[in-house]
Amino acid sequence: MLYNHADFRGDPDNLRKSVFQRECIGDASETALLMCVELSTGNVIKFFEENRKILEIPSNATNKYQF
């Protein structure tokens, strides 16, 4: 899973909602990845804590890839 910059809005009411109903902060593609990980692992926060980011090369129109 690529590390991304999306996050669920952190208030308790939002986090009690189903994954698809939660408000997110981030662009559409990163929000989709966030929801996918939450649905597949059950706890995206724990996933990112256990899999820390070690390098970031941002995606852009020239290189069209991300690390």
mmCIF file of the N, C-alpha and C atoms, coordinates in Angstrom:
data_MODEL
# 
_entry.id   MODEL 
# 
loop_
_atom_site.group_PDB 
_atom_site.id 
_atom_site.type_symbol 
_atom_site.label_atom_id 
_atom_site.label_alt_id 
_atom_site.label_comp_id 
_atom_site.label_asym_id 
_atom_site.label_entity_id 
_atom_site.label_seq_id 
_atom_site.pdbx_PDB_ins_code 
_atom_site.Cartn_x 
_atom_site.Cartn_y 
_atom_site.Cartn_z 
_atom_site.occupancy 
_atom_site.B_iso_or_equiv 
_atom_site.pdbx_formal_charge 
_atom_site.auth_seq_id 
_atom_site.auth_comp_id 
_atom_site.auth_asym_id 
_atom_site.auth_atom_id 
_atom_site.pdbx_PDB_model_num 
ATOM 1   N N  . MET A 1 1  ? 0.852   -1.183 0.000   1.00 0.00 ? 1  MET A N  1 
ATOM 2   C CA . MET A 1 1  ? 0.000   0.000  0.000   1.00 0.00 ? 1  MET A CA 1 
ATOM 3   C C  . MET A 1 1  ? 0.886   1.229  0.000   1.00 0.00 ? 1  MET A C  1 
ATOM 4   N N  . LEU A 1 2  ? 0.621   2.118  -0.895  1.00 0.00 ? 2  LEU A N  1 
ATOM 5   C CA . LEU A 1 2  ? 1.333   3.386  -0.893  1.00 0.00 ? 2  LEU A CA 1 
ATOM 6   C C  . LEU A 1 2  ? 0.856   4.223  0.276   1.00 0.00 ? 2  LEU A C  1 
ATOM 7   N N  . TYR A 1 3  ? 1.773   4.859  0.922   1.00 0.00 ? 3  TYR A N  1 
ATOM 8   C CA . TYR A 1 3  ? 1.415   5.782  1.990   1.00 0.00 ? 3  TYR A CA 1 
ATOM 9   C C  . TYR A 1 3  ? 0.760   6.992  1.357   1.00 0.00 ? 3  TYR A C  1 
ATOM 10  N N  . ASN A 1 4  ? -0.258  7.519  1.965   1.00 0.00 ? 4  ASN A N  1 
ATOM 11  C CA . ASN A 1 4  ? -0.910  8.681  1.362   1.00 0.00 ? 4  ASN A CA 1 
ATOM 12  C C  . ASN A 1 4  ? -1.185  9.757  2.394   1.00 0.00 ? 4  ASN A C  1 
ATOM 13  N N  . HIS A 1 5  ? -1.742  10.844 1.936   1.00 0.00 ? 5  HIS A N  1 
ATOM 14  C CA . HIS A 1 5  ? -1.973  11.994 2.801   1.00 0.00 ? 5  HIS A CA 1 
ATOM 15  C C  . HIS A 1 5  ? -3.432  12.159 3.190   1.00 0.00 ? 5  HIS A C  1 
ATOM 16  N N  . ALA A 1 6  ? -4.281  11.203 2.862   1.00 0.00 ? 6  ALA A N  1 
ATOM 17  C CA . ALA A 1 6  ? -5.693  11.282 3.237   1.00 0.00 ? 6  ALA A CA 1 
ATOM 18  C C  . ALA A 1 6  ? -5.866  10.806 4.673   1.00 0.00 ? 6  ALA A C  1 
ATOM 19  N N  . ASP A 1 7  ? -6.920  11.273 5.308   1.00 0.00 ? 7  ASP A N  1 
ATOM 20  C CA . ASP A 1 7  ? -7.226  10.859 6.672   1.00 0.00 ? 7  ASP A CA 1 
ATOM 21  C C  . ASP A 1 7  ? -8.710  11.038 6.912   1.00 0.00 ? 7  ASP A C  1 
ATOM 22  N N  . PHE A 1 8  ? -9.272  10.224 7.814   1.00 0.00 ? 8  PHE A N  1 
ATOM 23  C CA . PHE A 1 8  ? -10.650 10.427 8.231   1.00 0.00 ? 8  PHE A CA 1 
ATOM 24  C C  . PHE A 1 8  ? -10.698 11.609 9.184   1.00 0.00 ? 8  PHE A C  1 
ATOM 25  N N  . ARG A 1 9  ? -11.725 12.462 9.036   1.00 0.00 ? 9  ARG A N  1 
ATOM 26  C CA . ARG A 1 9  ? -11.899 13.543 9.999   1.00 0.00 ? 9  ARG A CA 1 
ATOM 27  C C  . ARG A 1 9  ? -12.046 12.901 11.375  1.00 0.00 ? 9  ARG A C  1 
ATOM 28  N N  . GLY A 1 10 ? -11.306 13.387 12.358  1.00 0.00 ? 10 GLY A N  1 
ATOM 29  C CA . GLY A 1 10 ? -11.109 12.680 13.611  1.00 0.00 ? 10 GLY A CA 1 
ATOM 30  C C  . GLY A 1 10 ? -12.163 12.773 14.687  1.00 0.00 ? 10 GLY A C  1 
ATOM 31  N N  . ASP A 1 11 ? -13.272 13.472 14.462  1.00 0.00 ? 11 ASP A N  1 
ATOM 32  C CA . ASP A 1 11 ? -14.232 13.573 15.560  1.00 0.00 ? 11 ASP A CA 1 
ATOM 33  C C  . ASP A 1 11 ? -14.970 12.242 15.750  1.00 0.00 ? 11 ASP A C  1 
ATOM 34  N N  . PRO A 1 12 ? -15.330 11.909 16.995  1.00 0.00 ? 12 PRO A N  1 
ATOM 35  C CA . PRO A 1 12 ? -15.948 10.616 17.306  1.00 0.00 ? 12 PRO A CA 1 
ATOM 36  C C  . PRO A 1 12 ? -17.223 10.320 16.509  1.00 0.00 ? 12 PRO A C  1 
ATOM 37  N N  . ASP A 1 13 ? -18.061 11.324 16.267  1.00 0.00 ? 13 ASP A N  1 
ATOM 38  C CA . ASP A 1 13 ? -19.284 11.090 15.490  1.00 0.00 ? 13 ASP A CA 1 
ATOM 39  C C  . ASP A 1 13 ? -18.952 10.609 14.088  1.00 0.00 ? 13 ASP A C  1 
ATOM 40  N N  . ASN A 1 14 ? -17.957 11.196 13.468  1.00 0.00 ? 14 ASN A N  1 
ATOM 41  C CA . ASN A 1 14 ? -17.560 10.794 12.122  1.00 0.00 ? 14 ASN A CA 1 
ATOM 42  C C  . ASN A 1 14 ? -16.999 9.374  12.119  1.00 0.00 ? 14 ASN A C  1 
ATOM 43  N N  . LEU A 1 15 ? -16.195 9.031  13.107  1.00 0.00 ? 15 LEU A N  1 
ATOM 44  C CA . LEU A 1 15 ? -15.554 7.721  13.142  1.00 0.00 ? 15 LEU A CA 1 
ATOM 45  C C  . LEU A 1 15 ? -16.531 6.596  13.468  1.00 0.00 ? 15 LEU A C  1 
ATOM 46  N N  . ARG A 1 16 ? -17.699 6.918  14.023  1.00 0.00 ? 16 ARG A N  1 
ATOM 47  C CA . ARG A 1 16 ? -18.730 5.910  14.285  1.00 0.00 ? 16 ARG A CA 1 
ATOM 48  C C  . ARG A 1 16 ? -19.518 5.546  13.030  1.00 0.00 ? 16 ARG A C  1 
ATOM 49  N N  . LYS A 1 17 ? -19.440 6.369  12.000  1.00 0.00 ? 17 LYS A N  1 
ATOM 50  C CA . LYS A 1 17 ? -20.166 6.113  10.755  1.00 0.00 ? 17 LYS A CA 1 
ATOM 51  C C  . LYS A 1 17 ? -19.515 4.955  9.998   1.00 0.00 ? 17 LYS A C  1 
ATOM 52  N N  . SER A 1 18 ? -20.280 4.374  9.064   1.00 0.00 ? 18 SER A N  1 
ATOM 53  C CA . SER A 1 18 ? -19.689 3.348  8.203   1.00 0.00 ? 18 SER A CA 1 
ATOM 54  C C  . SER A 1 18 ? -18.574 3.994  7.375   1.00 0.00 ? 18 SER A C  1 
ATOM 55  N N  . VAL A 1 19 ? -17.668 3.188  6.894   1.00 0.00 ? 19 VAL A N  1 
ATOM 56  C CA . VAL A 1 19 ? -16.497 3.704  6.177   1.00 0.00 ? 19 VAL A CA 1 
ATOM 57  C C  . VAL A 1 19 ? -16.900 4.615  5.024   1.00 0.00 ? 19 VAL A C  1 
ATOM 58  N N  . PHE A 1 20 ? -17.909 4.212  4.250   1.00 0.00 ? 20 PHE A N  1 
ATOM 59  C CA . PHE A 1 20 ? -18.299 4.999  3.081   1.00 0.00 ? 20 PHE A CA 1 
ATOM 60  C C  . PHE A 1 20 ? -19.041 6.284  3.439   1.00 0.00 ? 20 PHE A C  1 
ATOM 61  N N  . GLN A 1 21 ? -19.504 6.411  4.667   1.00 0.00 ? 21 GLN A N  1 
ATOM 62  C CA . GLN A 1 21 ? -20.212 7.612  5.106   1.00 0.00 ? 21 GLN A CA 1 
ATOM 63  C C  . GLN A 1 21 ? -19.295 8.607  5.815   1.00 0.00 ? 21 GLN A C  1 
ATOM 64  N N  . ARG A 1 22 ? -18.083 8.208  6.142   1.00 0.00 ? 22 ARG A N  1 
ATOM 65  C CA . ARG A 1 22 ? -17.165 9.081  6.878   1.00 0.00 ? 22 ARG A CA 1 
ATOM 66  C C  . ARG A 1 22 ? -16.664 10.225 6.004   1.00 0.00 ? 22 ARG A C  1 
ATOM 67  N N  . GLU A 1 23 ? -16.499 11.374 6.623   1.00 0.00 ? 23 GLU A N  1 
ATOM 68  C CA . GLU A 1 23 ? -15.887 12.507 5.935   1.00 0.00 ? 23 GLU A CA 1 
ATOM 69  C C  . GLU A 1 23 ? -14.373 12.347 6.006   1.00 0.00 ? 23 GLU A C  1 
ATOM 70  N N  . CYS A 1 24 ? -13.721 12.626 4.889   1.00 0.00 ? 24 CYS A N  1 
ATOM 71  C CA . CYS A 1 24 ? -12.275 12.462 4.788   1.00 0.00 ? 24 CYS A CA 1 
ATOM 72  C C  . CYS A 1 24 ? -11.621 13.775 4.397   1.00 0.00 ? 24 CYS A C  1 
ATOM 73  N N  . ILE A 1 25 ? -10.354 13.866 4.730   1.00 0.00 ? 25 ILE A N  1 
ATOM 74  C CA . ILE A 1 25 ? -9.525  14.993 4.321   1.00 0.00 ? 25 ILE A CA 1 
ATOM 75  C C  . ILE A 1 25 ? -8.501  14.429 3.342   1.00 0.00 ? 25 ILE A C  1 
ATOM 76  N N  . GLY A 1 26 ? -8.482  14.944 2.118   1.00 0.00 ? 26 GLY A N  1 
ATOM 77  C CA . GLY A 1 26 ? -7.557  14.470 1.100   1.00 0.00 ? 26 GLY A CA 1 
ATOM 78  C C  . GLY A 1 26 ? -8.226  14.437 -0.250  1.00 0.00 ? 26 GLY A C  1 
ATOM 79  N N  . ASP A 1 27 ? -7.436  14.211 -1.288  1.00 0.00 ? 27 ASP A N  1 
ATOM 80  C CA . ASP A 1 27 ? -8.032  14.181 -2.624  1.00 0.00 ? 27 ASP A CA 1 
ATOM 81  C C  . ASP A 1 27 ? -8.766  12.855 -2.852  1.00 0.00 ? 27 ASP A C  1 
ATOM 82  N N  . ALA A 1 28 ? -9.504  12.772 -3.941  1.00 0.00 ? 28 ALA A N  1 
ATOM 83  C CA . ALA A 1 28 ? -10.400 11.638 -4.184  1.00 0.00 ? 28 ALA A CA 1 
ATOM 84  C C  . ALA A 1 28 ? -9.663  10.305 -4.284  1.00 0.00 ? 28 ALA A C  1 
ATOM 85  N N  . SER A 1 29 ? -8.544  10.259 -4.987  1.00 0.00 ? 29 SER A N  1 
ATOM 86  C CA . SER A 1 29 ? -7.846  8.980  -5.149  1.00 0.00 ? 29 SER A CA 1 
ATOM 87  C C  . SER A 1 29 ? -7.218  8.520  -3.833  1.00 0.00 ? 29 SER A C  1 
ATOM 88  N N  . GLU A 1 30 ? -6.674  9.432  -3.059  1.00 0.00 ? 30 GLU A N  1 
ATOM 89  C CA . GLU A 1 30 ? -6.088  9.050  -1.775  1.00 0.00 ? 30 GLU A CA 1 
ATOM 90  C C  . GLU A 1 30 ? -7.164  8.664  -0.770  1.00 0.00 ? 30 GLU A C  1 
ATOM 91  N N  . THR A 1 31 ? -8.318  9.325  -0.824  1.00 0.00 ? 31 THR A N  1 
ATOM 92  C CA . THR A 1 31 ? -9.440  8.957  0.035   1.00 0.00 ? 31 THR A CA 1 
ATOM 93  C C  . THR A 1 31 ? -9.921  7.551  -0.300  1.00 0.00 ? 31 THR A C  1 
ATOM 94  N N  . ALA A 1 32 ? -9.978  7.215  -1.579  1.00 0.00 ? 32 ALA A N  1 
ATOM 95  C CA . ALA A 1 32 ? -10.387 5.869  -1.994  1.00 0.00 ? 32 ALA A CA 1 
ATOM 96  C C  . ALA A 1 32 ? -9.416  4.817  -1.465  1.00 0.00 ? 32 ALA A C  1 
ATOM 97  N N  . LEU A 1 33 ? -8.111  5.088  -1.527  1.00 0.00 ? 33 LEU A N  1 
ATOM 98  C CA . LEU A 1 33 ? -7.122  4.158  -0.980  1.00 0.00 ? 33 LEU A CA 1 
ATOM 99  C C  . LEU A 1 33 ? -7.286  4.007  0.528   1.00 0.00 ? 33 LEU A C  1 
ATOM 100 N N  . LEU A 1 34 ? -7.527  5.103  1.209   1.00 0.00 ? 34 LEU A N  1 
ATOM 101 C CA . LEU A 1 34 ? -7.732  5.078  2.654   1.00 0.00 ? 34 LEU A CA 1 
ATOM 102 C C  . LEU A 1 34 ? -8.919  4.193  3.009   1.00 0.00 ? 34 LEU A C  1 
ATOM 103 N N  . MET A 1 35 ? -10.030 4.363  2.307   1.00 0.00 ? 35 MET A N  1 
ATOM 104 C CA . MET A 1 35 ? -11.226 3.561  2.575   1.00 0.00 ? 35 MET A CA 1 
ATOM 105 C C  . MET A 1 35 ? -10.982 2.088  2.259   1.00 0.00 ? 35 MET A C  1 
ATOM 106 N N  . CYS A 1 36 ? -10.253 1.810  1.197   1.00 0.00 ? 36 CYS A N  1 
ATOM 107 C CA . CYS A 1 36 ? -9.939  0.433  0.823   1.00 0.00 ? 36 CYS A CA 1 
ATOM 108 C C  . CYS A 1 36 ? -9.133  -0.263 1.924   1.00 0.00 ? 36 CYS A C  1 
ATOM 109 N N  . VAL A 1 37 ? -8.126  0.416  2.448   1.00 0.00 ? 37 VAL A N  1 
ATOM 110 C CA . VAL A 1 37 ? -7.316  -0.167 3.519   1.00 0.00 ? 37 VAL A CA 1 
ATOM 111 C C  . VAL A 1 37 ? -8.154  -0.347 4.776   1.00 0.00 ? 37 VAL A C  1 
ATOM 112 N N  . GLU A 1 38 ? -8.991  0.621  5.102   1.00 0.00 ? 38 GLU A N  1 
ATOM 113 C CA . GLU A 1 38 ? -9.855  0.506  6.283   1.00 0.00 ? 38 GLU A CA 1 
ATOM 114 C C  . GLU A 1 38 ? -10.781 -0.700 6.144   1.00 0.00 ? 38 GLU A C  1 
ATOM 115 N N  . LEU A 1 39 ? -11.341 -0.897 4.969   1.00 0.00 ? 39 LEU A N  1 
ATOM 116 C CA . LEU A 1 39 ? -12.239 -2.035 4.752   1.00 0.00 ? 39 LEU A CA 1 
ATOM 117 C C  . LEU A 1 39 ? -11.496 -3.367 4.768   1.00 0.00 ? 39 LEU A C  1 
ATOM 118 N N  . SER A 1 40 ? -10.282 -3.404 4.263   1.00 0.00 ? 40 SER A N  1 
ATOM 119 C CA . SER A 1 40 ? -9.559  -4.678 4.184   1.00 0.00 ? 40 SER A CA 1 
ATOM 120 C C  . SER A 1 40 ? -8.821  -5.036 5.474   1.00 0.00 ? 40 SER A C  1 
ATOM 121 N N  . THR A 1 41 ? -8.346  -4.042 6.220   1.00 0.00 ? 41 THR A N  1 
ATOM 122 C CA . THR A 1 41 ? -7.595  -4.341 7.449   1.00 0.00 ? 41 THR A CA 1 
ATOM 123 C C  . THR A 1 41 ? -8.424  -4.131 8.705   1.00 0.00 ? 41 THR A C  1 
ATOM 124 N N  . GLY A 1 42 ? -9.436  -3.288 8.628   1.00 0.00 ? 42 GLY A N  1 
ATOM 125 C CA . GLY A 1 42 ? -10.280 -3.007 9.779   1.00 0.00 ? 42 GLY A CA 1 
ATOM 126 C C  . GLY A 1 42 ? -9.767  -1.896 10.671  1.00 0.00 ? 42 GLY A C  1 
ATOM 127 N N  . ASN A 1 43 ? -8.526  -1.465 10.462  1.00 0.00 ? 43 ASN A N  1 
ATOM 128 C CA . ASN A 1 43 ? -7.976  -0.406 11.304  1.00 0.00 ? 43 ASN A CA 1 
ATOM 129 C C  . ASN A 1 43 ? -6.813  0.255  10.571  1.00 0.00 ? 43 ASN A C  1 
ATOM 130 N N  . VAL A 1 44 ? -7.121  1.278  9.807   1.00 0.00 ? 44 VAL A N  1 
ATOM 131 C CA . VAL A 1 44 ? -6.093  1.933  8.994   1.00 0.00 ? 44 VAL A CA 1 
ATOM 132 C C  . VAL A 1 44 ? -5.042  2.630  9.861   1.00 0.00 ? 44 VAL A C  1 
ATOM 133 N N  . ILE A 1 45 ? -5.433  3.131  11.015  1.00 0.00 ? 45 ILE A N  1 
ATOM 134 C CA . ILE A 1 45 ? -4.467  3.788  11.904  1.00 0.00 ? 45 ILE A CA 1 
ATOM 135 C C  . ILE A 1 45 ? -3.411  2.785  12.351  1.00 0.00 ? 45 ILE A C  1 
ATOM 136 N N  . LYS A 1 46 ? -3.845  1.610  12.783  1.00 0.00 ? 46 LYS A N  1 
ATOM 137 C CA . LYS A 1 46 ? -2.907  0.566  13.201  1.00 0.00 ? 46 LYS A CA 1 
ATOM 138 C C  . LYS A 1 46 ? -2.029  0.132  12.029  1.00 0.00 ? 46 LYS A C  1 
ATOM 139 N N  . PHE A 1 47 ? -2.619  0.011  10.840  1.00 0.00 ? 47 PHE A N  1 
ATOM 140 C CA . PHE A 1 47 ? -1.859  -0.376 9.647   1.00 0.00 ? 47 PHE A CA 1 
ATOM 141 C C  . PHE A 1 47 ? -0.709  0.592  9.401   1.00 0.00 ? 47 PHE A C  1 
ATOM 142 N N  . PHE A 1 48 ? -0.993  1.892  9.443   1.00 0.00 ? 48 PHE A N  1 
ATOM 143 C CA . PHE A 1 48 ? 0.054   2.875  9.180   1.00 0.00 ? 48 PHE A CA 1 
ATOM 144 C C  . PHE A 1 48 ? 1.062   2.965  10.322  1.00 0.00 ? 48 PHE A C  1 
ATOM 145 N N  . GLU A 1 49 ? 0.640   2.686  11.560  1.00 0.00 ? 49 GLU A N  1 
ATOM 146 C CA . GLU A 1 49 ? 1.593   2.661  12.670  1.00 0.00 ? 49 GLU A CA 1 
ATOM 147 C C  . GLU A 1 49 ? 2.578   1.497  12.524  1.00 0.00 ? 49 GLU A C  1 
ATOM 148 N N  . GLU A 1 50 ? 2.086   0.357  12.025  1.00 0.00 ? 50 GLU A N  1 
ATOM 149 C CA . GLU A 1 50 ? 2.932   -0.825 11.872  1.00 0.00 ? 50 GLU A CA 1 
ATOM 150 C C  . GLU A 1 50 ? 3.763   -0.794 10.592  1.00 0.00 ? 50 GLU A C  1 
ATOM 151 N N  . ASN A 1 51 ? 3.389   0.047  9.644   1.00 0.00 ? 51 ASN A N  1 
ATOM 152 C CA . ASN A 1 51 ? 4.075   0.126  8.354   1.00 0.00 ? 51 ASN A CA 1 
ATOM 153 C C  . ASN A 1 51 ? 4.474   1.568  8.095   1.00 0.00 ? 51 ASN A C  1 
ATOM 154 N N  . ARG A 1 52 ? 5.496   1.999  8.785   1.00 0.00 ? 52 ARG A N  1 
ATOM 155 C CA . ARG A 1 52 ? 5.890   3.398  8.707   1.00 0.00 ? 52 ARG A CA 1 
ATOM 156 C C  . ARG A 1 52 ? 6.445   3.757  7.331   1.00 0.00 ? 52 ARG A C  1 
ATOM 157 N N  . LYS A 1 53 ? 6.325   5.011  6.985   1.00 0.00 ? 53 LYS A N  1 
ATOM 158 C CA . LYS A 1 53 ? 6.858   5.514  5.723   1.00 0.00 ? 53 LYS A CA 1 
ATOM 159 C C  . LYS A 1 53 ? 8.369   5.636  5.849   1.00 0.00 ? 53 LYS A C  1 
ATOM 160 N N  . ILE A 1 54 ? 9.093   5.082  4.875   1.00 0.00 ? 54 ILE A N  1 
ATOM 161 C CA . ILE A 1 54 ? 10.552  5.160  4.912   1.00 0.00 ? 54 ILE A CA 1 
ATOM 162 C C  . ILE A 1 54 ? 11.116  6.054  3.814   1.00 0.00 ? 54 ILE A C  1 
ATOM 163 N N  . LEU A 1 55 ? 10.314  6.344  2.783   1.00 0.00 ? 55 LEU A N  1 
ATOM 164 C CA . LEU A 1 55 ? 10.764  7.177  1.683   1.00 0.00 ? 55 LEU A CA 1 
ATOM 165 C C  . LEU A 1 55 ? 9.547   7.719  0.961   1.00 0.00 ? 55 LEU A C  1 
ATOM 166 N N  . GLU A 1 56 ? 9.639   8.932  0.479   1.00 0.00 ? 56 GLU A N  1 
ATOM 167 C CA . GLU A 1 56 ? 8.546   9.484  -0.310  1.00 0.00 ? 56 GLU A CA 1 
ATOM 168 C C  . GLU A 1 56 ? 9.100   10.164 -1.554  1.00 0.00 ? 56 GLU A C  1 
ATOM 169 N N  . ILE A 1 57 ? 8.639   9.701  -2.688  1.00 0.00 ? 57 ILE A N  1 
ATOM 170 C CA . ILE A 1 57 ? 8.885   10.364 -3.964  1.00 0.00 ? 57 ILE A CA 1 
ATOM 171 C C  . ILE A 1 57 ? 7.507   10.673 -4.524  1.00 0.00 ? 57 ILE A C  1 
ATOM 172 N N  . PRO A 1 58 ? 7.074   11.924 -4.467  1.00 0.00 ? 58 PRO A N  1 
ATOM 173 C CA . PRO A 1 58 ? 5.715   12.263 -4.885  1.00 0.00 ? 58 PRO A CA 1 
ATOM 174 C C  . PRO A 1 58 ? 5.460   11.948 -6.354  1.00 0.00 ? 58 PRO A C  1 
ATOM 175 N N  . SER A 1 59 ? 4.237   11.568 -6.632  1.00 0.00 ? 59 SER A N  1 
ATOM 176 C CA . SER A 1 59 ? 3.812   11.359 -8.012  1.00 0.00 ? 59 SER A CA 1 
ATOM 177 C C  . SER A 1 59 ? 3.673   12.713 -8.693  1.00 0.00 ? 59 SER A C  1 
ATOM 178 N N  . ASN A 1 60 ? 4.016   12.761 -9.966  1.00 0.00 ? 60 ASN A N  1 
ATOM 179 C CA . ASN A 1 60 ? 3.806   13.983 -10.738 1.00 0.00 ? 60 ASN A CA 1 
ATOM 180 C C  . ASN A 1 60 ? 3.613   13.621 -12.207 1.00 0.00 ? 60 ASN A C  1 
ATOM 181 N N  . ALA A 1 61 ? 3.320   14.587 -13.024 1.00 0.00 ? 61 ALA A N  1 
ATOM 182 C CA . ALA A 1 61 ? 3.006   14.343 -14.431 1.00 0.00 ? 61 ALA A CA 1 
ATOM 183 C C  . ALA A 1 61 ? 4.210   13.838 -15.216 1.00 0.00 ? 61 ALA A C  1 
ATOM 184 N N  . THR A 1 62 ? 5.418   14.101 -14.745 1.00 0.00 ? 62 THR A N  1 
ATOM 185 C CA . THR A 1 62 ? 6.613   13.676 -15.468 1.00 0.00 ? 62 THR A CA 1 
ATOM 186 C C  . THR A 1 62 ? 6.948   12.210 -15.212 1.00 0.00 ? 62 THR A C  1 
ATOM 187 N N  . ASN A 1 63 ? 7.047   11.826 -13.934 1.00 0.00 ? 63 ASN A N  1 
ATOM 188 C CA . ASN A 1 63 ? 7.487   10.453 -13.657 1.00 0.00 ? 63 ASN A CA 1 
ATOM 189 C C  . ASN A 1 63 ? 6.343   9.439  -13.581 1.00 0.00 ? 63 ASN A C  1 
ATOM 190 N N  . LYS A 1 64 ? 5.139   9.858  -13.286 1.00 0.00 ? 64 LYS A N  1 
ATOM 191 C CA . LYS A 1 64 ? 3.939   9.015  -13.270 1.00 0.00 ? 64 LYS A CA 1 
ATOM 192 C C  . LYS A 1 64 ? 4.074   7.769  -12.382 1.00 0.00 ? 64 LYS A C  1 
ATOM 193 N N  . TYR A 1 65 ? 4.863   7.835  -11.349 1.00 0.00 ? 65 TYR A N  1 
ATOM 194 C CA . TYR A 1 65 ? 4.935   6.764  -10.366 1.00 0.00 ? 65 TYR A CA 1 
ATOM 195 C C  . TYR A 1 65 ? 5.137   7.376  -8.993  1.00 0.00 ? 65 TYR A C  1 
ATOM 196 N N  . GLN A 1 66 ? 4.954   6.561  -7.958  1.00 0.00 ? 66 GLN A N  1 
ATOM 197 C CA . GLN A 1 66 ? 5.118   7.039  -6.592  1.00 0.00 ? 66 GLN A CA 1 
ATOM 198 C C  . GLN A 1 66 ? 5.771   5.939  -5.778  1.00 0.00 ? 66 GLN A C  1 
ATOM 199 N N  . PHE A 1 67 ? 6.687   6.302  -4.891  1.00 0.00 ? 67 PHE A N  1 
ATOM 200 C CA . PHE A 1 67 ? 7.301   5.368  -3.954  1.00 0.00 ? 67 PHE A CA 1 
ATOM 201 C C  . PHE A 1 67 ? 6.970   5.784  -2.555  1.00 0.00 ? 67 PHE A C  1 
# 
